[in-house]
Amino acid sequence: MNVQELLSTLSIGQEHKTKIDDIQKYIIENRIQELFNEILTNILHHRPQNAKQFIIQCLQNVKVVRPDDPHSNQIYEMKEPFLLTEDFEAIFESYDVLGIQTVPIAYLIQGINILI
């Protein structure tokens, strides 16, 4: 659903469209959704007793990546990544069905799509 459809569905007048567009632009530019997705993934994985405290710790552990780094399209970097090297090795081992230390490109694409 695009912004126009949402405005119409919620009976919001055109005078608020600029504000909604500004909010949407801010969320995209600052990659807020990615940050919340990472935090939610960690909450569901760890299932802490105190979720609020866990969220606070996650936010305190967030490092802002330098925007002038040409090799990074990330804005946020967590101190502890969700997937470790061992996790990726296990994933690729499961795709090396012939045991020849080679994985076909189609399998790699399928594996990446699962992770996304």
C-alpha positions as semicolon CSV with decimal commas, in nm:
position;residue;x (nm);y (nm);z (nm)
1;M;0,000;0,000;0,000
2;N;0,146;0,336;-0,097
3;V;0,108;0,662;0,093
4;Q;-0,182;0,785;-0,123
5;E;-0,382;0,467;-0,062
6;L;-0,307;0,484;0,309
7;L;-0,422;0,846;0,331
8;S;-0,742;0,756;0,153
9;T;-0,806;0,444;0,361
10;L;-0,752;0,628;0,688
11;S;-0,945;0,935;0,570
12;I;-0,643;1,158;0,625
13;G;-0,648;1,482;0,432
14;Q;-0,392;1,590;0,176
15;E;-0,269;1,861;0,413
16;H;-0,097;1,587;0,618
17;K;0,067;1,419;0,318
18;T;0,382;1,632;0,344
19;K;0,428;1,540;0,710
20;I;0,376;1,172;0,634
21;D;0,623;1,194;0,343
22;D;0,879;1,360;0,573
23;I;0,835;1,087;0,833
24;Q;0,871;0,814;0,573
25;K;1,183;0,982;0,430
26;Y;1,335;1,010;0,780
27;I;1,270;0,641;0,853
28;I;1,433;0,536;0,525
29;E;1,733;0,771;0,551
30;N;1,810;0,668;0,908
31;R;1,729;0,302;0,844
32;I;1,513;0,285;1,153
33;Q;1,334;-0,026;1,031
34;E;1,665;-0,213;1,001
35;L;1,760;-0,115;1,355
36;F;1,428;-0,236;1,496
37;N;1,443;-0,557;1,290
38;E;1,788;-0,633;1,434
39;I;1,670;-0,565;1,790
40;L;1,353;-0,772;1,746
41;T;1,552;-1,060;1,596
42;N;1,783;-1,058;1,897
43;I;1,491;-1,042;2,142
44;L;1,318;-1,339;1,980
45;H;1,642;-1,534;1,965
46;H;1,755;-1,469;2,325
47;R;1,408;-1,435;2,486
48;P;1,538;-1,236;2,782
49;Q;1,351;-1,224;3,112
50;N;1,351;-0,845;3,104
51;A;1,284;-0,741;2,744
52;K;1,292;-0,368;2,819
53;Q;1,637;-0,390;2,977
54;F;1,754;-0,606;2,686
55;I;1,637;-0,340;2,437
56;I;1,823;-0,073;2,634
57;Q;2,140;-0,287;2,625
58;C;2,101;-0,343;2,251
59;L;2,068;0,030;2,191
60;Q;2,371;0,100;2,409
61;N;2,570;-0,153;2,206
62;V;2,479;0,003;1,871
63;K;2,768;0,163;1,693
64;V;2,702;0,412;1,417
65;V;2,907;0,323;1,110
66;R;3,091;0,610;0,946
67;P;2,876;0,743;0,660
68;D;3,187;0,812;0,448
69;D;3,292;0,445;0,449
70;P;3,252;0,341;0,082
71;H;3,259;-0,029;0,169
72;S;2,966;-0,025;0,406
73;N;2,601;0,026;0,330
74;Q;2,520;-0,022;0,697
75;I;2,427;0,256;0,932
76;Y;2,414;0,045;1,247
77;E;2,651;-0,222;1,365
78;M;2,574;-0,435;1,667
79;K;2,860;-0,533;1,901
80;E;2,746;-0,894;1,881
81;P;2,621;-1,003;1,538
82;F;2,321;-1,229;1,521
83;L;2,496;-1,482;1,298
84;L;2,852;-1,587;1,379
85;T;3,115;-1,735;1,146
86;E;3,025;-2,082;1,272
87;D;2,664;-2,025;1,169
88;F;2,764;-1,934;0,814
89;E;2,999;-2,234;0,797
90;A;2,715;-2,463;0,904
91;I;2,485;-2,312;0,644
92;F;2,737;-2,356;0,362
93;E;2,829;-2,707;0,477
94;S;2,464;-2,802;0,446
95;Y;2,464;-2,676;0,085
96;D;2,784;-2,867;-0,003
97;V;2,585;-3,183;-0,072
98;L;2,870;-3,353;-0,260
99;G;3,128;-3,274;0,011
100;I;3,367;-3,114;-0,238
101;Q;3,409;-2,778;-0,063
102;T;3,219;-2,610;-0,347
103;V;2,868;-2,477;-0,348
104;P;2,684;-2,397;-0,672
105;I;2,592;-2,030;-0,719
106;A;2,220;-2,116;-0,725
107;Y;2,255;-2,270;-0,378
108;L;2,434;-1,958;-0,250
109;I;2,158;-1,735;-0,381
110;Q;1,898;-1,958;-0,217
111;G;2,092;-1,948;0,113
112;I;2,120;-1,571;0,107
113;N;1,749;-1,536;0,032
114;I;1,675;-1,751;0,338
115;L;1,884;-1,517;0,553
116;I;1,720;-1,202;0,423
